[in-house]
Amino acid sequence: MAKDRLNRRAFLKAGSLALGASIFTGASAFAGGFTNKTLQAWSCGGLAEAFQPANHAFEQKTGAAIAYTGAFAGALGKSLLSGTAETEVFAPRVLELARKLRAQGKMRWFEPLCFTRYVVATPKGNPAGIEGIADLSRDDVRTALAPDASPPGGKASLIIMEKAGVVEKARKNAVQSGDCVQTAMTTLADGKADAAVIELRISRLPCFAGRLEILPIPEKYIPPAPVPFTIGMMKWAKNLDLAEAFIEYILSEKSQRFFEAAGFIHARSSEGRRLTHKYGVTDA
């Protein structure tokens, strides 16, 4: 097991996953080799738009079935830590959760998967002329907030605005302030608000695609905790070859396009490698 893990890490460092690559070629010894095999995979719900097409592609090429659940990672993690639930592959948000699962021996190993990015969003056409996060302090800018949304949806945005020195004005000028990010974004997309701080992935959801303008936020304002996502093999994995093949596909360039399309920075991209180093996303 230790030797296999060392070889896997060497492959990742070299920037080419041999197993993942071989699965998706016509000459692959594994193509169809997992027919009628099922793998249970969980992830943070925010990753669902990337995982669903990736899972389908893996199933089509290998014959395996992925029993996928995307839900609030805090709740999934709590059930795994307490021993009230089991899964075979888990892709959580927040590095600390993966490390806790490793420390308890419930996760065999993990790798960096992707990173989220926070942006300022405006309605299509940017009618208020927002140029950056500093403009959220303008008296004439109506904001859409979701301070009570489940973590990190509401809290992270407030931290970003606080670091940028605009949180008081943004709260004062809020025309929407509730517990649902998507409700707030509907208000924004409908032109009833002028700006909001959101994850880029929200703007890629089908209901908002093409309805929002996006402006970058300086990295110095972004809290580190909610940015990284990891993926790891759990101790309950029944078919280790299948679990590893799936994880290596999700980490491969074949899968990267699904994560980028959903608004994430894939860990194997040049920017992803920089963020992996910055945030110390290592299985140690």
KOLLOLO-381654 format. One record per residue (C-alpha): x, y, z; residue number from 1. Coordinates in steps of 0.2 Angstrom, whole numbers. Layout:
<rec xx="X" yy="Y" zz="Z" pos="NUM"/>
...
END
This chain:
<rec xx="0" yy="0" zz="0" pos="1"/>
<rec xx="14" yy="12" zz="4" pos="2"/>
<rec xx="23" yy="8" zz="-12" pos="3"/>
<rec xx="7" yy="11" zz="-22" pos="4"/>
<rec xx="4" yy="27" zz="-13" pos="5"/>
<rec xx="22" yy="33" zz="-17" pos="6"/>
<rec xx="20" yy="28" zz="-35" pos="7"/>
<rec xx="4" yy="38" zz="-36" pos="8"/>
<rec xx="12" yy="53" zz="-29" pos="9"/>
<rec xx="26" yy="52" zz="-41" pos="10"/>
<rec xx="14" yy="51" zz="-55" pos="11"/>
<rec xx="5" yy="67" zz="-49" pos="12"/>
<rec xx="21" yy="77" zz="-47" pos="13"/>
<rec xx="26" yy="72" zz="-65" pos="14"/>
<rec xx="10" yy="80" zz="-71" pos="15"/>
<rec xx="3" yy="64" zz="-79" pos="16"/>
<rec xx="-8" yy="51" zz="-71" pos="17"/>
<rec xx="-4" yy="35" zz="-81" pos="18"/>
<rec xx="-19" yy="25" zz="-74" pos="19"/>
<rec xx="-31" yy="39" zz="-77" pos="20"/>
<rec xx="-24" yy="42" zz="-95" pos="21"/>
<rec xx="-25" yy="23" zz="-99" pos="22"/>
<rec xx="-43" yy="22" zz="-94" pos="23"/>
<rec xx="-49" yy="34" zz="-107" pos="24"/>
<rec xx="-40" yy="27" zz="-122" pos="25"/>
<rec xx="-46" yy="13" zz="-134" pos="26"/>
<rec xx="-31" yy="2" zz="-129" pos="27"/>
<rec xx="-35" yy="3" zz="-110" pos="28"/>
<rec xx="-35" yy="-13" zz="-101" pos="29"/>
<rec xx="-47" yy="-5" zz="-89" pos="30"/>
<rec xx="-60" yy="0" zz="-102" pos="31"/>
<rec xx="-75" yy="-9" zz="-97" pos="32"/>
<rec xx="-65" yy="-18" zz="-84" pos="33"/>
<rec xx="-77" yy="-11" zz="-70" pos="34"/>
<rec xx="-93" yy="-17" zz="-78" pos="35"/>
<rec xx="-107" yy="-20" zz="-65" pos="36"/>
<rec xx="-95" yy="-13" zz="-51" pos="37"/>
<rec xx="-102" yy="2" zz="-40" pos="38"/>
<rec xx="-93" yy="15" zz="-31" pos="39"/>
<rec xx="-100" yy="27" zz="-18" pos="40"/>
<rec xx="-94" yy="44" zz="-20" pos="41"/>
<rec xx="-98" yy="60" zz="-9" pos="42"/>
<rec xx="-94" yy="78" zz="-12" pos="43"/>
<rec xx="-98" yy="95" zz="-5" pos="44"/>
<rec xx="-114" yy="100" zz="-14" pos="45"/>
<rec xx="-105" yy="115" zz="-22" pos="46"/>
<rec xx="-95" yy="103" zz="-33" pos="47"/>
<rec xx="-111" yy="94" zz="-40" pos="48"/>
<rec xx="-111" yy="103" zz="-57" pos="49"/>
<rec xx="-93" yy="97" zz="-60" pos="50"/>
<rec xx="-95" yy="80" zz="-53" pos="51"/>
<rec xx="-111" yy="75" zz="-62" pos="52"/>
<rec xx="-103" yy="76" zz="-80" pos="53"/>
<rec xx="-87" yy="69" zz="-74" pos="54"/>
<rec xx="-95" yy="54" zz="-66" pos="55"/>
<rec xx="-105" yy="51" zz="-82" pos="56"/>
<rec xx="-89" yy="51" zz="-93" pos="57"/>
<rec xx="-81" yy="39" zz="-81" pos="58"/>
<rec xx="-96" yy="27" zz="-81" pos="59"/>
<rec xx="-97" yy="27" zz="-100" pos="60"/>
<rec xx="-79" yy="23" zz="-102" pos="61"/>
<rec xx="-77" yy="10" zz="-88" pos="62"/>
<rec xx="-94" yy="2" zz="-86" pos="63"/>
<rec xx="-94" yy="6" zz="-68" pos="64"/>
<rec xx="-108" yy="15" zz="-59" pos="65"/>
<rec xx="-105" yy="30" zz="-48" pos="66"/>
<rec xx="-117" yy="31" zz="-33" pos="67"/>
<rec xx="-115" yy="50" zz="-31" pos="68"/>
<rec xx="-121" yy="61" zz="-17" pos="69"/>
<rec xx="-117" yy="80" zz="-16" pos="70"/>
<rec xx="-123" yy="89" zz="0" pos="71"/>
<rec xx="-117" yy="101" zz="13" pos="72"/>
<rec xx="-99" yy="95" zz="17" pos="73"/>
<rec xx="-101" yy="99" zz="35" pos="74"/>
<rec xx="-115" yy="87" zz="38" pos="75"/>
<rec xx="-107" yy="74" zz="28" pos="76"/>
<rec xx="-91" yy="76" zz="37" pos="77"/>
<rec xx="-99" yy="75" zz="54" pos="78"/>
<rec xx="-108" yy="59" zz="49" pos="79"/>
<rec xx="-91" yy="51" zz="44" pos="80"/>
<rec xx="-82" yy="58" zz="59" pos="81"/>
<rec xx="-95" yy="51" zz="71" pos="82"/>
<rec xx="-96" yy="34" zz="62" pos="83"/>
<rec xx="-114" yy="35" zz="58" pos="84"/>
<rec xx="-111" yy="34" zz="39" pos="85"/>
<rec xx="-98" yy="27" zz="27" pos="86"/>
<rec xx="-93" yy="31" zz="9" pos="87"/>
<rec xx="-79" yy="25" zz="-2" pos="88"/>
<rec xx="-73" yy="42" zz="-10" pos="89"/>
<rec xx="-75" yy="59" zz="-2" pos="90"/>
<rec xx="-72" yy="76" zz="-9" pos="91"/>
<rec xx="-74" yy="89" zz="5" pos="92"/>
<rec xx="-72" yy="107" zz="6" pos="93"/>
<rec xx="-60" yy="114" zz="20" pos="94"/>
<rec xx="-43" yy="106" zz="21" pos="95"/>
<rec xx="-46" yy="104" zz="40" pos="96"/>
<rec xx="-60" yy="91" zz="37" pos="97"/>
<rec xx="-49" yy="80" zz="26" pos="98"/>
<rec xx="-35" yy="81" zz="39" pos="99"/>
<rec xx="-47" yy="76" zz="53" pos="100"/>
<rec xx="-53" yy="61" zz="43" pos="101"/>
<rec xx="-35" yy="56" zz="40" pos="102"/>
<rec xx="-31" yy="58" zz="58" pos="103"/>
<rec xx="-45" yy="46" zz="63" pos="104"/>
<rec xx="-40" yy="33" zz="50" pos="105"/>
<rec xx="-56" yy="35" zz="41" pos="106"/>
<rec xx="-48" yy="43" zz="25" pos="107"/>
<rec xx="-33" yy="33" zz="18" pos="108"/>
<rec xx="-26" yy="48" zz="8" pos="109"/>
<rec xx="-31" yy="63" zz="-1" pos="110"/>
<rec xx="-25" yy="75" zz="-14" pos="111"/>
<rec xx="-30" yy="93" zz="-19" pos="112"/>
<rec xx="-44" yy="93" zz="-31" pos="113"/>
<rec xx="-49" yy="111" zz="-35" pos="114"/>
<rec xx="-51" yy="129" zz="-28" pos="115"/>
<rec xx="-65" yy="141" zz="-28" pos="116"/>
<rec xx="-64" yy="159" zz="-32" pos="117"/>
<rec xx="-74" yy="174" zz="-25" pos="118"/>
<rec xx="-80" yy="188" zz="-37" pos="119"/>
<rec xx="-91" yy="203" zz="-37" pos="120"/>
<rec xx="-106" yy="200" zz="-48" pos="121"/>
<rec xx="-118" yy="213" zz="-56" pos="122"/>
<rec xx="-133" yy="211" zz="-67" pos="123"/>
<rec xx="-130" yy="209" zz="-85" pos="124"/>
<rec xx="-123" yy="225" zz="-92" pos="125"/>
<rec xx="-117" yy="232" zz="-75" pos="126"/>
<rec xx="-130" yy="246" zz="-75" pos="127"/>
<rec xx="-123" yy="254" zz="-59" pos="128"/>
<rec xx="-105" yy="255" zz="-67" pos="129"/>
<rec xx="-97" yy="244" zz="-53" pos="130"/>
<rec xx="-78" yy="243" zz="-56" pos="131"/>
<rec xx="-73" yy="233" zz="-41" pos="132"/>
<rec xx="-77" yy="228" zz="-23" pos="133"/>
<rec xx="-73" yy="246" zz="-16" pos="134"/>
<rec xx="-89" yy="252" zz="-25" pos="135"/>
<rec xx="-100" yy="242" zz="-13" pos="136"/>
<rec xx="-97" yy="256" zz="-1" pos="137"/>
<rec xx="-106" yy="269" zz="-13" pos="138"/>
<rec xx="-122" yy="276" zz="-6" pos="139"/>
<rec xx="-131" yy="272" zz="-23" pos="140"/>
<rec xx="-126" yy="254" zz="-24" pos="141"/>
<rec xx="-139" yy="241" zz="-19" pos="142"/>
<rec xx="-132" yy="225" zz="-13" pos="143"/>
<rec xx="-139" yy="207" zz="-12" pos="144"/>
<rec xx="-133" yy="197" zz="3" pos="145"/>
<rec xx="-136" yy="180" zz="11" pos="146"/>
<rec xx="-127" yy="182" zz="28" pos="147"/>
<rec xx="-137" yy="168" zz="36" pos="148"/>
<rec xx="-133" yy="155" zz="22" pos="149"/>
<rec xx="-125" yy="139" zz="27" pos="150"/>
<rec xx="-106" yy="140" zz="29" pos="151"/>
<rec xx="-97" yy="146" zz="20" pos="152"/>
<rec xx="-109" yy="154" zz="8" pos="153"/>
<rec xx="-114" yy="169" zz="19" pos="154"/>
<rec xx="-99" yy="171" zz="31" pos="155"/>
<rec xx="-86" yy="170" zz="18" pos="156"/>
<rec xx="-93" yy="185" zz="8" pos="157"/>
<rec xx="-95" yy="195" zz="24" pos="158"/>
<rec xx="-77" yy="192" zz="29" pos="159"/>
<rec xx="-72" yy="197" zz="11" pos="160"/>
<rec xx="-82" yy="213" zz="12" pos="161"/>
<rec xx="-75" yy="217" zz="30" pos="162"/>
<rec xx="-57" yy="215" zz="24" pos="163"/>
<rec xx="-61" yy="227" zz="9" pos="164"/>
<rec xx="-69" yy="239" zz="21" pos="165"/>
<rec xx="-86" yy="239" zz="13" pos="166"/>
<rec xx="-96" yy="228" zz="24" pos="167"/>
<rec xx="-105" yy="241" zz="34" pos="168"/>
<rec xx="-111" yy="251" zz="19" pos="169"/>
<rec xx="-115" yy="234" zz="10" pos="170"/>
<rec xx="-126" yy="229" zz="25" pos="171"/>
<rec xx="-135" yy="246" zz="25" pos="172"/>
<rec xx="-139" yy="246" zz="7" pos="173"/>
<rec xx="-144" yy="228" zz="6" pos="174"/>
<rec xx="-161" yy="226" zz="-3" pos="175"/>
<rec xx="-160" yy="207" zz="0" pos="176"/>
<rec xx="-153" yy="199" zz="16" pos="177"/>
<rec xx="-157" yy="181" zz="20" pos="178"/>
<rec xx="-152" yy="164" zz="21" pos="179"/>
<rec xx="-151" yy="158" zz="3" pos="180"/>
<rec xx="-137" yy="163" zz="-9" pos="181"/>
<rec xx="-148" yy="158" zz="-25" pos="182"/>
<rec xx="-162" yy="169" zz="-19" pos="183"/>
<rec xx="-150" yy="184" zz="-17" pos="184"/>
<rec xx="-143" yy="180" zz="-34" pos="185"/>
<rec xx="-160" yy="180" zz="-42" pos="186"/>
<rec xx="-163" yy="197" zz="-35" pos="187"/>
<rec xx="-147" yy="203" zz="-43" pos="188"/>
<rec xx="-150" yy="194" zz="-60" pos="189"/>
<rec xx="-167" yy="202" zz="-61" pos="190"/>
<rec xx="-159" yy="219" zz="-59" pos="191"/>
<rec xx="-167" yy="223" zz="-42" pos="192"/>
<rec xx="-149" yy="224" zz="-34" pos="193"/>
<rec xx="-133" yy="231" zz="-41" pos="194"/>
<rec xx="-119" yy="220" zz="-34" pos="195"/>
<rec xx="-115" yy="205" zz="-23" pos="196"/>
<rec xx="-100" yy="195" zz="-18" pos="197"/>
<rec xx="-102" yy="177" zz="-23" pos="198"/>
<rec xx="-92" yy="162" zz="-28" pos="199"/>
<rec xx="-89" yy="161" zz="-47" pos="200"/>
<rec xx="-97" yy="144" zz="-47" pos="201"/>
<rec xx="-114" yy="152" zz="-43" pos="202"/>
<rec xx="-113" yy="163" zz="-59" pos="203"/>
<rec xx="-111" yy="146" zz="-69" pos="204"/>
<rec xx="-127" yy="138" zz="-63" pos="205"/>
<rec xx="-139" yy="136" zz="-77" pos="206"/>
<rec xx="-152" yy="148" zz="-69" pos="207"/>
<rec xx="-139" yy="162" zz="-69" pos="208"/>
<rec xx="-128" yy="158" zz="-84" pos="209"/>
<rec xx="-127" yy="174" zz="-96" pos="210"/>
<rec xx="-137" yy="185" zz="-83" pos="211"/>
<rec xx="-122" yy="191" zz="-73" pos="212"/>
<rec xx="-106" yy="201" zz="-75" pos="213"/>
<rec xx="-91" yy="196" zz="-65" pos="214"/>
<rec xx="-77" yy="207" zz="-58" pos="215"/>
<rec xx="-62" yy="200" zz="-49" pos="216"/>
<rec xx="-58" yy="202" zz="-30" pos="217"/>
<rec xx="-40" yy="205" zz="-24" pos="218"/>
<rec xx="-33" yy="189" zz="-17" pos="219"/>
<rec xx="-28" yy="198" zz="-1" pos="220"/>
<rec xx="-47" yy="199" zz="4" pos="221"/>
<rec xx="-51" yy="181" zz="2" pos="222"/>
<rec xx="-51" yy="170" zz="18" pos="223"/>
<rec xx="-41" yy="154" zz="15" pos="224"/>
<rec xx="-52" yy="141" zz="24" pos="225"/>
<rec xx="-66" yy="139" zz="11" pos="226"/>
<rec xx="-55" yy="140" zz="-5" pos="227"/>
<rec xx="-48" yy="122" zz="-6" pos="228"/>
<rec xx="-57" yy="106" zz="-10" pos="229"/>
<rec xx="-49" yy="89" zz="-8" pos="230"/>
<rec xx="-53" yy="72" zz="-14" pos="231"/>
<rec xx="-48" yy="56" zz="-5" pos="232"/>
<rec xx="-51" yy="37" zz="-3" pos="233"/>
<rec xx="-60" yy="32" zz="12" pos="234"/>
<rec xx="-56" yy="16" zz="23" pos="235"/>
<rec xx="-73" yy="9" zz="17" pos="236"/>
<rec xx="-68" yy="7" zz="-1" pos="237"/>
<rec xx="-72" yy="-10" zz="-6" pos="238"/>
<rec xx="-63" yy="-10" zz="-23" pos="239"/>
<rec xx="-47" yy="-1" zz="-21" pos="240"/>
<rec xx="-43" yy="-1" zz="-40" pos="241"/>
<rec xx="-60" yy="6" zz="-44" pos="242"/>
<rec xx="-59" yy="19" zz="-31" pos="243"/>
<rec xx="-41" yy="25" zz="-36" pos="244"/>
<rec xx="-45" yy="24" zz="-55" pos="245"/>
<rec xx="-60" yy="36" zz="-51" pos="246"/>
<rec xx="-50" yy="48" zz="-41" pos="247"/>
<rec xx="-36" yy="49" zz="-54" pos="248"/>
<rec xx="-49" yy="52" zz="-67" pos="249"/>
<rec xx="-56" yy="66" zz="-57" pos="250"/>
<rec xx="-39" yy="73" zz="-55" pos="251"/>
<rec xx="-34" yy="71" zz="-73" pos="252"/>
<rec xx="-34" yy="83" zz="-88" pos="253"/>
<rec xx="-49" yy="74" zz="-95" pos="254"/>
<rec xx="-59" yy="79" zz="-80" pos="255"/>
<rec xx="-52" yy="97" zz="-78" pos="256"/>
<rec xx="-63" yy="104" zz="-91" pos="257"/>
<rec xx="-79" yy="100" zz="-81" pos="258"/>
<rec xx="-72" yy="109" zz="-65" pos="259"/>
<rec xx="-66" yy="124" zz="-75" pos="260"/>
<rec xx="-83" yy="125" zz="-84" pos="261"/>
<rec xx="-92" yy="125" zz="-67" pos="262"/>
<rec xx="-81" yy="140" zz="-61" pos="263"/>
<rec xx="-67" yy="131" zz="-51" pos="264"/>
<rec xx="-48" yy="132" zz="-53" pos="265"/>
<rec xx="-42" yy="114" zz="-55" pos="266"/>
<rec xx="-28" yy="109" zz="-44" pos="267"/>
<rec xx="-18" yy="102" zz="-59" pos="268"/>
<rec xx="-18" yy="119" zz="-68" pos="269"/>
<rec xx="-4" yy="131" zz="-67" pos="270"/>
<rec xx="-15" yy="142" zz="-56" pos="271"/>
<rec xx="-20" yy="127" zz="-46" pos="272"/>
<rec xx="-2" yy="122" zz="-42" pos="273"/>
<rec xx="1" yy="139" zz="-36" pos="274"/>
<rec xx="-14" yy="139" zz="-24" pos="275"/>
<rec xx="-9" yy="121" zz="-18" pos="276"/>
<rec xx="7" yy="128" zz="-12" pos="277"/>
<rec xx="0" yy="144" zz="-5" pos="278"/>
<rec xx="-13" yy="135" zz="5" pos="279"/>
<rec xx="-2" yy="120" zz="10" pos="280"/>
<rec xx="-15" yy="108" zz="3" pos="281"/>
<rec xx="-4" yy="92" zz="7" pos="282"/>
<rec xx="-8" yy="75" zz="14" pos="283"/>
<rec xx="3" yy="77" zz="29" pos="284"/>
END
